[in-house]
Amino acid sequence: MQRQLPQLTELKPLLRFGSFNPDRRAARLAKAADIEALRRIARRRTPKPAFDYVDGAAGQELTYRRSREAFDSVELLPHILHGTEHADLSTEIAGFRSALPFGIAPTGFTRFMHAEGEIGGVRAAERAGIPFSLSTMGTRSIEEVRDAAPDAERWFQLYLWRDHAASLDLLQRAKAAGMRTLLVTVDTPAPGQRLRDVRNGMVIPPRITPRTVLDASYRPEWWFNFLTTDSLKFASLSDTSQALAELIASMFDPGLNLDDLAWIREHWDGQLFVKGVLTVEDARRALSVGADGLVVSNHGGRQLDRAPVSLTALAEVREEVGPDVPLILDSGILSGADVVTALCAGADFVLIGRAYLYGLMAGGGQGVSRAIELLAAQIRTTMMLMGAATVADLGPQCMRAPWLERGDRAETL
Protein backbone atom coordinates (compact mmCIF):
# COMPACT_ATOMS: atom_id res chain seq x y z
CA MET A 1 0.00 0.00 0.00
CA GLN A 2 1.58 3.25 -1.13
CA ARG A 3 1.30 6.15 1.32
CA GLN A 4 1.44 9.92 0.79
CA LEU A 5 1.00 13.08 2.80
CA PRO A 6 -2.61 14.28 3.12
CA GLN A 7 -3.47 16.87 0.48
CA LEU A 8 -5.10 19.96 1.95
CA THR A 9 -7.12 20.60 -1.20
CA GLU A 10 -8.72 17.15 -0.83
CA LEU A 11 -9.28 17.46 2.93
CA LYS A 12 -10.70 20.96 2.98
CA PRO A 13 -14.18 20.07 1.58
CA LEU A 14 -14.45 17.36 4.23
CA LEU A 15 -13.75 19.66 7.17
CA ARG A 16 -17.18 20.88 8.16
CA PHE A 17 -17.64 21.82 11.80
CA GLY A 18 -21.15 22.77 12.82
CA SER A 19 -21.68 25.99 14.73
CA PHE A 20 -22.74 25.86 18.35
CA ASN A 21 -26.51 26.02 18.77
CA PRO A 22 -27.38 27.97 21.93
CA ASP A 23 -30.86 26.41 21.89
CA ARG A 24 -29.82 23.26 23.65
CA ARG A 25 -33.30 21.76 23.49
CA ALA A 26 -33.37 22.11 19.71
CA ALA A 27 -29.85 20.71 19.43
CA ARG A 28 -30.76 17.74 21.61
CA LEU A 29 -33.92 16.99 19.65
CA ALA A 30 -32.14 17.32 16.30
CA LYS A 31 -29.90 14.40 17.24
CA ALA A 32 -32.90 12.10 17.81
CA ALA A 33 -33.15 9.78 14.81
CA ASP A 34 -36.36 7.99 15.81
CA ILE A 35 -39.06 7.75 18.47
CA GLU A 36 -36.91 5.42 20.57
CA ALA A 37 -34.27 8.15 20.77
CA LEU A 38 -36.94 10.59 21.97
CA ARG A 39 -38.01 7.97 24.50
CA ARG A 40 -34.46 7.79 25.88
CA ILE A 41 -34.29 11.57 26.19
CA ALA A 42 -37.71 11.59 27.88
CA ARG A 43 -36.58 8.97 30.37
CA ARG A 44 -33.57 11.06 31.37
CA ARG A 45 -35.52 14.29 31.75
CA THR A 46 -38.78 13.13 33.35
CA PRO A 47 -39.32 11.80 36.88
CA LYS A 48 -39.88 8.06 37.00
CA PRO A 49 -43.56 8.15 38.07
CA ALA A 50 -44.48 10.42 35.15
CA PHE A 51 -42.35 8.54 32.62
CA ASP A 52 -43.69 5.13 33.71
CA TYR A 53 -47.25 6.44 33.61
CA VAL A 54 -46.72 6.87 29.86
CA ASP A 55 -44.34 4.00 29.20
CA GLY A 56 -46.19 1.34 31.19
CA ALA A 57 -49.30 -0.72 30.59
CA ALA A 58 -51.76 -2.84 32.57
CA GLY A 59 -51.05 -6.02 34.49
CA GLN A 60 -48.03 -7.91 33.21
CA GLU A 61 -48.03 -5.66 30.12
CA LEU A 62 -48.71 -8.66 27.87
CA THR A 63 -51.09 -6.77 25.58
CA TYR A 64 -48.55 -4.03 25.00
CA ARG A 65 -45.73 -6.48 24.26
CA ARG A 66 -47.94 -8.53 21.96
CA SER A 67 -48.90 -5.35 20.12
CA ARG A 68 -45.27 -4.66 19.39
CA GLU A 69 -44.69 -8.30 18.39
CA ALA A 70 -47.59 -8.07 15.93
CA PHE A 71 -46.14 -4.98 14.25
CA ASP A 72 -42.66 -6.52 14.20
CA SER A 73 -43.99 -9.71 12.57
CA VAL A 74 -45.23 -7.87 9.47
CA GLU A 75 -43.36 -7.87 6.17
CA LEU A 76 -43.96 -4.85 3.94
CA LEU A 77 -43.63 -5.73 0.26
CA PRO A 78 -41.51 -3.54 -2.03
CA HIS A 79 -42.97 -3.05 -5.50
CA ILE A 80 -40.28 -1.92 -7.91
CA LEU A 81 -40.36 -0.05 -11.22
CA HIS A 82 -43.57 1.79 -10.46
CA GLY A 83 -42.15 5.21 -11.33
CA THR A 84 -43.08 6.67 -7.94
CA GLU A 85 -41.24 10.00 -7.77
CA HIS A 86 -43.13 11.39 -4.81
CA ALA A 87 -45.28 10.05 -1.97
CA ASP A 88 -48.43 11.99 -1.04
CA LEU A 89 -48.97 11.42 2.68
CA SER A 90 -52.26 13.32 2.93
CA THR A 91 -55.57 11.58 3.51
CA GLU A 92 -59.22 12.27 4.32
CA ILE A 93 -60.65 11.45 7.75
CA ALA A 94 -63.85 12.65 9.43
CA GLY A 95 -64.36 15.29 6.75
CA PHE A 96 -60.87 16.73 7.24
CA ARG A 97 -57.94 16.57 4.82
CA SER A 98 -55.02 15.69 7.06
CA ALA A 99 -51.52 16.41 5.78
CA LEU A 100 -50.38 13.10 7.30
CA PRO A 101 -52.16 9.78 7.86
CA PHE A 102 -51.96 10.12 11.63
CA GLY A 103 -53.12 12.45 14.37
CA ILE A 104 -52.54 12.93 18.08
CA ALA A 105 -54.52 10.64 20.38
CA PRO A 106 -56.33 11.90 23.48
CA THR A 107 -54.16 11.54 26.58
CA GLY A 108 -55.00 12.29 30.19
CA PHE A 109 -53.02 14.16 32.82
CA THR A 110 -50.74 15.44 30.06
CA ARG A 111 -49.12 18.34 31.91
CA PHE A 112 -47.75 15.84 34.43
CA MET A 113 -45.42 14.70 31.63
CA HIS A 114 -44.38 18.23 30.65
CA ALA A 115 -45.65 21.64 31.68
CA GLU A 116 -46.59 22.58 28.10
CA GLY A 117 -49.01 19.66 28.01
CA GLU A 118 -51.89 19.87 25.55
CA ILE A 119 -50.89 23.36 24.39
CA GLY A 120 -47.56 22.06 23.11
CA GLY A 121 -49.38 19.18 21.43
CA VAL A 122 -52.15 21.13 19.71
CA ARG A 123 -49.76 23.79 18.40
CA ALA A 124 -47.49 21.13 16.95
CA ALA A 125 -50.52 19.47 15.34
CA GLU A 126 -51.65 22.81 13.92
CA ARG A 127 -48.22 23.38 12.35
CA ALA A 128 -48.22 19.88 10.87
CA GLY A 129 -51.80 20.05 9.57
CA ILE A 130 -53.02 17.00 11.51
CA PRO A 131 -55.85 16.47 14.04
CA PHE A 132 -55.32 16.89 17.77
CA SER A 133 -57.60 15.04 20.21
CA LEU A 134 -58.32 16.55 23.64
CA SER A 135 -59.18 14.13 26.42
CA THR A 136 -61.93 14.61 28.98
CA MET A 137 -59.05 14.09 31.43
CA GLY A 138 -56.97 16.77 29.72
CA THR A 139 -55.10 19.27 31.83
CA ARG A 140 -56.06 22.19 29.62
CA SER A 141 -59.69 23.02 28.97
CA ILE A 142 -61.63 22.87 25.74
CA GLU A 143 -61.50 26.65 25.52
CA GLU A 144 -57.79 26.93 26.37
CA VAL A 145 -56.91 24.47 23.63
CA ARG A 146 -59.12 26.34 21.15
CA ASP A 147 -57.51 29.67 21.98
CA ALA A 148 -53.98 28.23 21.78
CA ALA A 149 -54.45 26.88 18.25
CA PRO A 150 -57.62 28.30 16.68
CA ASP A 151 -56.81 26.94 13.22
CA ALA A 152 -56.03 23.40 14.35
CA GLU A 153 -58.31 20.47 13.59
CA ARG A 154 -59.41 19.70 17.15
CA TRP A 155 -61.31 16.59 18.21
CA PHE A 156 -62.79 15.88 21.62
CA GLN A 157 -62.71 12.58 23.51
CA LEU A 158 -65.56 11.79 25.90
CA TYR A 159 -65.95 9.07 28.49
CA LEU A 160 -69.41 7.58 28.92
CA TRP A 161 -70.41 9.15 32.23
CA ARG A 162 -73.26 8.17 34.49
CA ASP A 163 -73.90 11.92 34.81
CA HIS A 164 -75.62 12.79 31.55
CA ALA A 165 -75.91 16.47 32.46
CA ALA A 166 -72.13 16.76 32.83
CA SER A 167 -71.64 14.94 29.54
CA LEU A 168 -74.11 17.21 27.76
CA ASP A 169 -72.31 20.29 29.04
CA LEU A 170 -69.02 19.00 27.63
CA LEU A 171 -70.63 18.19 24.28
CA GLN A 172 -72.09 21.66 24.02
CA ARG A 173 -68.78 23.31 24.93
CA ALA A 174 -66.88 21.15 22.46
CA LYS A 175 -69.30 22.07 19.69
CA ALA A 176 -69.13 25.77 20.58
CA ALA A 177 -65.32 25.55 20.43
CA GLY A 178 -65.43 24.28 16.86
CA MET A 179 -64.75 20.60 17.53
CA ARG A 180 -66.55 18.65 14.82
CA THR A 181 -65.45 15.12 15.72
CA LEU A 182 -66.18 13.25 18.93
CA LEU A 183 -64.31 10.16 20.10
CA VAL A 184 -66.37 8.24 22.65
CA THR A 185 -64.17 5.92 24.72
CA VAL A 186 -66.03 2.77 25.75
CA ASP A 187 -63.32 0.46 27.11
CA THR A 188 -63.07 1.96 30.60
CA PRO A 189 -65.79 0.50 32.86
CA ALA A 190 -63.01 0.53 35.47
CA PRO A 191 -59.42 1.80 35.49
CA GLY A 192 -56.84 -0.75 34.37
CA GLN A 193 -54.43 -2.06 36.99
CA ARG A 194 -51.13 -0.44 36.09
CA LEU A 195 -48.52 -2.07 38.27
CA ARG A 196 -45.72 0.35 37.45
CA ASP A 197 -47.85 3.12 38.94
CA VAL A 198 -48.47 1.02 42.03
CA ARG A 199 -44.77 0.33 42.48
CA ASN A 200 -43.92 4.01 41.98
CA GLY A 201 -46.56 5.13 44.46
CA MET A 202 -48.20 7.03 41.61
CA VAL A 203 -51.55 8.51 42.63
CA ILE A 204 -53.76 11.20 41.16
CA PRO A 205 -53.29 13.94 42.19
CA PRO A 206 -49.56 13.28 42.66
CA ARG A 207 -48.14 13.47 46.16
CA ILE A 208 -44.81 15.07 46.87
CA THR A 209 -42.77 12.70 49.03
CA PRO A 210 -39.03 12.53 49.82
CA ARG A 211 -38.76 9.84 47.15
CA THR A 212 -40.36 11.99 44.45
CA VAL A 213 -38.30 15.03 45.46
CA LEU A 214 -35.10 12.99 45.17
CA ASP A 215 -36.14 11.61 41.79
CA ALA A 216 -37.12 15.03 40.48
CA SER A 217 -33.91 16.64 41.74
CA TYR A 218 -32.08 14.98 38.84
CA ARG A 219 -34.49 16.69 36.44
CA PRO A 220 -34.35 20.36 37.45
CA GLU A 221 -36.23 21.68 34.43
CA TRP A 222 -39.22 19.43 35.08
CA TRP A 223 -39.20 20.28 38.78
CA PHE A 224 -38.94 24.05 38.09
CA ASN A 225 -41.86 23.86 35.65
CA PHE A 226 -43.94 21.84 38.10
CA LEU A 227 -43.45 24.40 40.88
CA THR A 228 -43.92 27.55 38.80
CA THR A 229 -47.03 26.69 36.77
CA ASP A 230 -50.64 26.28 37.82
CA SER A 231 -51.77 23.07 39.53
CA LEU A 232 -52.62 19.92 37.61
CA LYS A 233 -56.34 19.44 37.10
CA PHE A 234 -58.89 18.11 34.65
CA ALA A 235 -59.29 21.60 33.29
CA SER A 236 -62.51 21.04 31.33
CA LEU A 237 -64.18 19.73 34.48
CA SER A 238 -62.80 21.62 37.45
CA ASP A 239 -60.57 24.54 38.41
CA THR A 240 -58.86 22.67 41.24
CA SER A 241 -56.68 19.61 41.61
CA GLN A 242 -58.53 18.65 44.78
CA ALA A 243 -61.44 17.20 42.75
CA LEU A 244 -59.33 14.78 40.68
CA ALA A 245 -60.05 11.59 42.64
CA GLU A 246 -63.79 12.31 42.77
CA LEU A 247 -63.93 13.07 39.05
CA ILE A 248 -62.08 9.87 38.13
CA ALA A 249 -64.54 7.84 40.19
CA SER A 250 -67.45 9.39 38.29
CA MET A 251 -65.86 8.79 34.88
CA PHE A 252 -65.57 5.01 35.16
CA ASP A 253 -68.99 3.39 35.49
CA PRO A 254 -69.41 -0.36 34.78
CA GLY A 255 -73.20 0.11 34.53
CA LEU A 256 -73.07 2.15 31.34
CA ASN A 257 -74.43 0.46 28.22
CA LEU A 258 -75.47 0.86 24.60
CA ASP A 259 -78.38 3.11 25.57
CA ASP A 260 -75.91 5.66 26.92
CA LEU A 261 -74.03 5.61 23.62
CA ALA A 262 -77.32 6.10 21.79
CA TRP A 263 -78.04 9.09 24.04
CA ILE A 264 -74.73 10.66 23.05
CA ARG A 265 -75.50 10.06 19.37
CA GLU A 266 -78.82 11.83 19.87
CA HIS A 267 -77.11 14.91 21.32
CA TRP A 268 -74.07 15.13 19.01
CA ASP A 269 -74.66 16.10 15.39
CA GLY A 270 -71.00 15.99 14.32
CA GLN A 271 -68.82 13.03 13.43
CA LEU A 272 -68.92 10.34 16.14
CA PHE A 273 -66.28 7.62 16.44
CA VAL A 274 -66.51 4.88 19.06
CA LYS A 275 -63.09 4.22 20.57
CA GLY A 276 -62.20 0.86 22.08
CA VAL A 277 -63.65 -1.60 19.55
CA LEU A 278 -61.79 -4.92 19.25
CA THR A 279 -64.42 -7.46 18.16
CA VAL A 280 -66.82 -7.89 15.27
CA GLU A 281 -69.79 -7.97 17.63
CA ASP A 282 -68.88 -4.67 19.28
CA ALA A 283 -68.30 -3.09 15.87
CA ARG A 284 -71.85 -4.08 14.88
CA ARG A 285 -73.32 -2.76 18.13
CA ALA A 286 -71.53 0.59 17.89
CA LEU A 287 -72.66 1.12 14.31
CA SER A 288 -76.22 0.09 15.20
CA VAL A 289 -76.70 3.27 17.24
CA GLY A 290 -75.36 5.55 14.55
CA ALA A 291 -71.60 5.77 14.98
CA ASP A 292 -69.94 7.26 11.91
CA GLY A 293 -66.70 5.37 12.43
CA LEU A 294 -64.72 3.21 14.83
CA VAL A 295 -61.39 3.44 16.61
CA VAL A 296 -59.93 -0.06 16.85
CA SER A 297 -58.01 0.25 20.10
CA ASN A 298 -56.93 -1.67 23.19
CA HIS A 299 -56.12 1.60 24.98
CA GLY A 300 -52.41 1.06 24.41
CA GLY A 301 -52.54 -2.07 26.56
CA ARG A 302 -53.45 0.11 29.54
CA GLN A 303 -56.85 -1.37 30.35
CA LEU A 304 -57.50 -5.13 29.99
CA ASP A 305 -54.27 -7.09 29.92
CA ARG A 306 -54.50 -10.06 27.49
CA ALA A 307 -56.96 -8.08 25.37
CA PRO A 308 -56.77 -8.60 21.59
CA VAL A 309 -54.05 -6.75 19.75
CA SER A 310 -55.52 -3.78 17.87
CA LEU A 311 -53.57 -4.50 14.69
CA THR A 312 -54.73 -8.11 14.42
CA ALA A 313 -58.32 -7.20 15.36
CA LEU A 314 -58.36 -4.57 12.61
CA ALA A 315 -58.60 -7.05 9.73
CA GLU A 316 -61.65 -8.77 11.26
CA VAL A 317 -63.40 -5.50 11.96
CA ARG A 318 -62.68 -4.24 8.44
CA GLU A 319 -64.09 -7.42 6.91
CA GLU A 320 -67.24 -7.01 9.01
CA VAL A 321 -67.96 -3.33 8.37
CA GLY A 322 -66.83 -3.19 4.74
CA PRO A 323 -64.79 -0.53 2.95
CA ASP A 324 -67.03 2.48 3.59
CA VAL A 325 -66.90 2.73 7.40
CA PRO A 326 -63.92 4.86 8.52
CA LEU A 327 -61.58 2.90 10.78
CA ILE A 328 -58.88 4.49 12.91
CA LEU A 329 -56.21 2.34 14.53
CA ASP A 330 -54.89 3.24 17.96
CA SER A 331 -52.30 1.47 20.15
CA GLY A 332 -48.73 0.40 19.54
CA ILE A 333 -47.60 2.94 16.92
CA LEU A 334 -43.94 3.85 17.43
CA SER A 335 -42.60 4.37 13.90
CA GLY A 336 -43.58 5.46 10.44
CA ALA A 337 -43.39 1.83 9.31
CA ASP A 338 -45.98 1.03 12.00
CA VAL A 339 -48.27 3.69 10.53
CA VAL A 340 -47.85 2.22 7.04
CA THR A 341 -48.48 -1.27 8.42
CA ALA A 342 -51.75 -0.12 10.01
CA LEU A 343 -52.86 1.48 6.75
CA CYS A 344 -52.03 -1.72 4.85
CA ALA A 345 -53.97 -3.78 7.39
CA GLY A 346 -57.18 -1.83 6.81
CA ALA A 347 -57.00 1.41 8.79
CA ASP A 348 -57.95 4.71 7.19
CA PHE A 349 -56.06 6.69 9.80
CA VAL A 350 -53.90 6.24 12.89
CA LEU A 351 -53.65 7.93 16.28
CA ILE A 352 -50.37 8.22 18.17
CA GLY A 353 -50.25 8.34 21.97
CA ARG A 354 -46.96 7.22 23.48
CA ALA A 355 -44.95 8.47 20.49
CA TYR A 356 -46.44 11.94 20.99
CA LEU A 357 -45.84 11.90 24.74
CA TYR A 358 -42.23 10.76 24.38
CA GLY A 359 -41.67 13.83 22.21
CA LEU A 360 -43.49 16.05 24.69
CA MET A 361 -41.42 14.77 27.62
CA ALA A 362 -38.22 15.10 25.60
CA GLY A 363 -38.76 18.72 24.64
CA GLY A 364 -42.25 20.15 25.08
CA GLY A 365 -43.96 21.36 21.92
CA GLN A 366 -40.64 21.25 20.04
CA GLY A 367 -40.36 17.58 20.96
CA VAL A 368 -43.87 16.88 19.67
CA SER A 369 -42.97 18.56 16.37
CA ARG A 370 -39.82 16.45 16.20
CA ALA A 371 -41.83 13.26 16.79
CA ILE A 372 -44.22 14.25 13.98
CA GLU A 373 -41.29 15.05 11.66
CA LEU A 374 -39.61 11.72 12.34
CA LEU A 375 -42.79 9.73 11.73
CA ALA A 376 -43.57 11.67 8.55
CA ALA A 377 -40.07 11.09 7.15
CA GLN A 378 -40.27 7.37 7.94
CA ILE A 379 -43.69 7.07 6.31
CA ARG A 380 -42.49 8.85 3.19
CA THR A 381 -39.40 6.67 2.85
CA THR A 382 -41.37 3.48 3.50
CA MET A 383 -44.00 4.37 0.90
CA MET A 384 -41.38 5.27 -1.70
CA LEU A 385 -39.58 1.97 -1.15
CA MET A 386 -42.90 0.14 -1.48
CA GLY A 387 -43.82 1.92 -4.70
CA ALA A 388 -46.86 3.56 -3.11
CA ALA A 389 -47.56 7.06 -4.42
CA THR A 390 -50.54 7.74 -2.15
CA VAL A 391 -52.07 6.42 1.04
CA ALA A 392 -54.82 4.89 -1.09
CA ASP A 393 -52.21 2.60 -2.69
CA LEU A 394 -51.63 0.85 0.63
CA GLY A 395 -53.62 -2.29 1.40
CA PRO A 396 -53.31 -5.95 2.39
CA GLN A 397 -51.68 -6.67 -0.97
CA CYS A 398 -48.67 -4.69 0.30
CA MET A 399 -47.94 -6.82 3.34
CA ARG A 400 -47.41 -10.31 4.71
CA ALA A 401 -48.30 -11.21 8.27
CA PRO A 402 -48.69 -14.53 10.10
CA TRP A 403 -52.17 -13.51 11.26
CA LEU A 404 -53.48 -12.67 7.78
CA GLU A 405 -55.00 -15.34 5.56
CA ARG A 406 -53.01 -15.94 2.37
CA GLY A 407 -56.14 -15.25 0.35
CA ASP A 408 -56.27 -11.67 1.66
CA ARG A 409 -53.09 -10.79 -0.25
CA ALA A 410 -52.72 -10.10 -3.94
CA GLU A 411 -49.55 -10.34 -5.99
CA THR A 412 -49.31 -6.71 -7.10
CA LEU A 413 -50.54 -3.24 -6.29
C-alpha positions in Angstrom: 0.0 0.0 0.0 1.6 3.3 -1.1 1.3 6.2 1.3 1.4 9.9 0.8 1.0 13.1 2.8 -2.6 14.3 3.1 -3.5 16.9 0.5 -5.1 20.0 2.0 -7.1 20.6 -1.2 -8.7 17.2 -0.8 -9.3 17.5 2.9 -10.7 21.0 3.0 -14.2 20.1 1.6 -14.5 17.4 4.2 -13.8 19.7 7.2 -17.2 20.9 8.2 -17.6 21.8 11.8 -21.1 22.8 12.8 -21.7 26.0 14.7 -22.7 25.9 18.4 -26.5 26.0 18.8 -27.4 28.0 21.9 -30.9 26.4 21.9 -29.8 23.3 23.7 -33.3 21.8 23.5 -33.4 22.1 19.7 -29.9 20.7 19.4 -30.8 17.7 21.6 -33.9 17.0 19.6 -32.1 17.3 16.3 -29.9 14.4 17.2 -32.9 12.1 17.8 -33.2 9.8 14.8 -36.4 8.0 15.8 -39.1 7.7 18.5 -36.9 5.4 20.6 -34.3 8.2 20.8 -36.9 10.6 22.0 -38.0 8.0 24.5 -34.5 7.8 25.9 -34.3 11.6 26.2 -37.7 11.6 27.9 -36.6 9.0 30.4 -33.6 11.1 31.4 -35.5 14.3 31.7 -38.8 13.1 33.3 -39.3 11.8 36.9 -39.9 8.1 37.0 -43.6 8.1 38.1 -44.5 10.4 35.2 -42.4 8.5 32.6 -43.7 5.1 33.7 -47.3 6.4 33.6 -46.7 6.9 29.9 -44.3 4.0 29.2 -46.2 1.3 31.2 -49.3 -0.7 30.6 -51.8 -2.8 32.6 -51.0 -6.0 34.5 -48.0 -7.9 33.2 -48.0 -5.7 30.1 -48.7 -8.7 27.9 -51.1 -6.8 25.6 -48.5 -4.0 25.0 -45.7 -6.5 24.3 -47.9 -8.5 22.0 -48.9 -5.4 20.1 -45.3 -4.7 19.4 -44.7 -8.3 18.4 -47.6 -8.1 15.9 -46.1 -5.0 14.3 -42.7 -6.5 14.2 -44.0 -9.7 12.6 -45.2 -7.9 9.5 -43.4 -7.9 6.2 -44.0 -4.8 3.9 -43.6 -5.7 0.3 -41.5 -3.5 -2.0 -43.0 -3.0 -5.5 -40.3 -1.9 -7.9 -40.4 -0.1 -11.2 -43.6 1.8 -10.5 -42.1 5.2 -11.3 -43.1 6.7 -7.9 -41.2 10.0 -7.8 -43.1 11.4 -4.8 -45.3 10.1 -2.0 -48.4 12.0 -1.0 -49.0 11.4 2.7 -52.3 13.3 2.9 -55.6 11.6 3.5 -59.2 12.3 4.3 -60.6 11.5 7.8 -63.8 12.6 9.4 -64.4 15.3 6.8 -60.9 16.7 7.2 -57.9 16.6 4.8 -55.0 15.7 7.1 -51.5 16.4 5.8 -50.4 13.1 7.3 -52.2 9.8 7.9 -52.0 10.1 11.6 -53.1 12.4 14.4 -52.5 12.9 18.1 -54.5 10.6 20.4 -56.3 11.9 23.5 -54.2 11.5 26.6 -55.0 12.3 30.2 -53.0 14.2 32.8 -50.7 15.4 30.1 -49.1 18.3 31.9 -47.8 15.8 34.4 -45.4 14.7 31.6 -44.4 18.2 30.6 -45.6 21.6 31.7 -46.6 22.6 28.1 -49.0 19.7 28.0 -51.9 19.9 25.6 -50.9 23.4 24.4 -47.6 22.1 23.1 -49.4 19.2 21.4 -52.1 21.1 19.7 -49.8 23.8 18.4 -47.5 21.1 17.0 -50.5 19.5 15.3 -51.6 22.8 13.9 -48.2 23.4 12.4 -48.2 19.9 10.9 -51.8 20.1 9.6 -53.0 17.0 11.5 -55.8 16.5 14.0 -55.3 16.9 17.8 -57.6 15.0 20.2 -58.3 16.5 23.6 -59.2 14.1 26.4 -61.9 14.6 29.0 -59.1 14.1 31.4 -57.0 16.8 29.7 -55.1 19.3 31.8 -56.1 22.2 29.6 -59.7 23.0 29.0 -61.6 22.9 25.7 -61.5 26.7 25.5 -57.8 26.9 26.4 -56.9 24.5 23.6 -59.1 26.3 21.1 -57.5 29.7 22.0 -54.0 28.2 21.8 -54.4 26.9 18.2 -57.6 28.3 16.7 -56.8 26.9 13.2 -56.0 23.4 14.3 -58.3 20.5 13.6 -59.4 19.7 17.2 -61.3 16.6 18.2 -62.8 15.9 21.6 -62.7 12.6 23.5 -65.6 11.8 25.9 -66.0 9.1 28.5 -69.4 7.6 28.9 -70.4 9.1 32.2 -73.3 8.2 34.5 -73.9 11.9 34.8 -75.6 12.8 31.5 -75.9 16.5 32.5 -72.1 16.8 32.8 -71.6 14.9 29.5 -74.1 17.2 27.8 -72.3 20.3 29.0 -69.0 19.0 27.6 -70.6 18.2 24.3 -72.1 21.7 24.0 -68.8 23.3 24.9 -66.9 21.1 22.5 -69.3 22.1 19.7 -69.1 25.8 20.6 -65.3 25.6 20.4 -65.4 24.3 16.9 -64.8 20.6 17.5 -66.6 18.6 14.8 -65.4 15.1 15.7 -66.2 13.3 18.9 -64.3 10.2 20.1 -66.4 8.2 22.7 -64.2 5.9 24.7 -66.0 2.8 25.8 -63.3 0.5 27.1 -63.1 2.0 30.6 -65.8 0.5 32.9 -63.0 0.5 35.5 -59.4 1.8 35.5 -56.8 -0.8 34.4 -54.4 -2.1 37.0 -51.1 -0.4 36.1 -48.5 -2.1 38.3 -45.7 0.3 37.5 -47.9 3.1 38.9 -48.5 1.0 42.0 -44.8 0.3 42.5 -43.9 4.0 42.0 -46.6 5.1 44.5 -48.2 7.0 41.6 -51.5 8.5 42.6 -53.8 11.2 41.2 -53.3 13.9 42.2 -49.6 13.3 42.7 -48.1 13.5 46.2 -44.8 15.1 46.9 -42.8 12.7 49.0 -39.0 12.5 49.8 -38.8 9.8 47.2 -40.4 12.0 44.4 -38.3 15.0 45.5 -35.1 13.0 45.2 -36.1 11.6 41.8 -37.1 15.0 40.5 -33.9 16.6 41.7 -32.1 15.0 38.8 -34.5 16.7 36.4 -34.4 20.4 37.5 -36.2 21.7 34.4 -39.2 19.4 35.1 -39.2 20.3 38.8 -38.9 24.1 38.1 -41.9 23.9 35.6 -43.9 21.8 38.1 -43.4 24.4 40.9 -43.9 27.5 38.8 -47.0 26.7 36.8 -50.6 26.3 37.8 -51.8 23.1 39.5 -52.6 19.9 37.6 -56.3 19.4 37.1 -58.9 18.1 34.6 -59.3 21.6 33.3 -62.5 21.0 31.3 -64.2 19.7 34.5 -62.8 21.6 37.4 -60.6 24.5 38.4 -58.9 22.7 41.2 -56.7 19.6 41.6 -58.5 18.6 44.8 -61.4 17.2 42.8 -59.3 14.8 40.7 -60.1 11.6 42.6 -63.8 12.3 42.8 -63.9 13.1 39.1 -62.1 9.9 38.1 -64.5 7.8 40.2 -67.5 9.4 38.3 -65.9 8.8 34.9 -65.6 5.0 35.2 -69.0 3.4 35.5 -69.4 -0.4 34.8 -73.2 0.1 34.5 -73.1 2.2 31.3 -74.4 0.5 28.2 -75.5 0.9 24.6 -78.4 3.1 25.6 -75.9 5.7 26.9 -74.0 5.6 23.6 -77.3 6.1 21.8 -78.0 9.1 24.0 -74.7 10.7 23.0 -75.5 10.1 19.4 -78.8 11.8 19.9 -77.1 14.9 21.3 -74.1 15.1 19.0 -74.7 16.1 15.4 -71.0 16.0 14.3 -68.8 13.0 13.4 -68.9 10.3 16.1 -66.3 7.6 16.4 -66.5 4.9 19.1 -63.1 4.2 20.6 -62.2 0.9 22.1 -63.7 -1.6 19.6 -61.8 -4.9 19.3 -64.4 -7.5 18.2 -66.8 -7.9 15.3 -69.8 -8.0 17.6 -68.9 -4.7 19.3 -68.3 -3.1 15.9 -71.8 -4.1 14.9 -73.3 -2.8 18.1 -71.5 0.6 17.9 -72.7 1.1 14.3 -76.2 0.1 15.2 -76.7 3.3 17.2 -75.4 5.6 14.5 -71.6 5.8 15.0 -69.9 7.3 11.9 -66.7 5.4 12.4 -64.7 3.2 14.8 -61.4 3.4 16.6 -59.9 -0.1 16.9 -58.0 0.2 20.1 -56.9 -1.7 23.2 -56.1 1.6 25.0 -52.4 1.1 24.4 -52.5 -2.1 26.6 -53.5 0.1 29.5 -56.9 -1.4 30.3 -57.5 -5.1 30.0 -54.3 -7.1 29.9 -54.5 -10.1 27.5 -57.0 -8.1 25.4 -56.8 -8.6 21.6 -54.0 -6.8 19.8 -55.5 -3.8 17.9 -53.6 -4.5 14.7 -54.7 -8.1 14.4 -58.3 -7.2 15.4 -58.4 -4.6 12.6 -58.6 -7.0 9.7 -61.6 -8.8 11.3 -63.4 -5.5 12.0 -62.7 -4.2 8.4 -64.1 -7.4 6.9 -67.2 -7.0 9.0 -68.0 -3.3 8.4 -66.8 -3.2 4.7 -64.8 -0.5 3.0 -67.0 2.5 3.6 -66.9 2.7 7.4 -63.9 4.9 8.5 -61.6 2.9 10.8 -58.9 4.5 12.9 -56.2 2.3 14.5 -54.9 3.2 18.0 -52.3 1.5 20.2 -48.7 0.4 19.5 -47.6 2.9 16.9 -43.9 3.8 17.4 -42.6 4.4 13.9 -43.6 5.5 10.4 -43.4 1.8 9.3 -46.0 1.0 12.0 -48.3 3.7 10.5 -47.9 2.2 7.0 -48.5 -1.3 8.4 -51.7 -0.1 10.0 -52.9 1.5 6.7 -52.0 -1.7 4.8 -54.0 -3.8 7.4 -57.2 -1.8 6.8 -57.0 1.4 8.8 -58.0 4.7 7.2 -56.1 6.7 9.8 -53.9 6.2 12.9 -53.7 7.9 16.3 -50.4 8.2 18.2 -50.3 8.3 22.0 -47.0 7.2 23.5 -45.0 8.5 20.5 -46.4 11.9 21.0 -45.8 11.9 24.7 -42.2 10.8 24.4 -41.7 13.8 22.2 -43.5 16.0 24.7 -41.4 14.8 27.6 -38.2 15.1 25.6 -38.8 18.7 24.6 -42.2 20.1 25.1 -44.0 21.4 21.9 -40.6 21.3 20.0 -40.4 17.6 21.0 -43.9 16.9 19.7 -43.0 18.6 16.4 -39.8 16.5 16.2 -41.8 13.3 16.8 -44.2 14.2 14.0 -41.3 15.1 11.7 -39.6 11.7 12.3 -42.8 9.7 11.7 -43.6 11.7 8.5 -40.1 11.1 7.1 -40.3 7.4 7.9 -43.7 7.1 6.3 -42.5 8.8 3.2 -39.4 6.7 2.9 -41.4 3.5 3.5 -44.0 4.4 0.9 -41.4 5.3 -1.7 -39.6 2.0 -1.2 -42.9 0.1 -1.5 -43.8 1.9 -4.7 -46.9 3.6 -3.1 -47.6 7.1 -4.4 -50.5 7.7 -2.1 -52.1 6.4 1.0 -54.8 4.9 -1.1 -52.2 2.6 -2.7 -51.6 0.9 0.6 -53.6 -2.3 1.4 -53.3 -6.0 2.4 -51.7 -6.7 -1.0 -48.7 -4.7 0.3 -47.9 -6.8 3.3 -47.4 -10.3 4.7 -48.3 -11.2 8.3 -48.7 -14.5 10.1 -52.2 -13.5 11.3 -53.5 -12.7 7.8 -55.0 -15.3 5.6 -53.0 -15.9 2.4 -56.1 -15.2 0.4 -56.3 -11.7 1.7 -53.1 -10.8 -0.2 -52.7 -10.1 -3.9 -49.6 -10.3 -6.0 -49.3 -6.7 -7.1 -50.5 -3.2 -6.3 
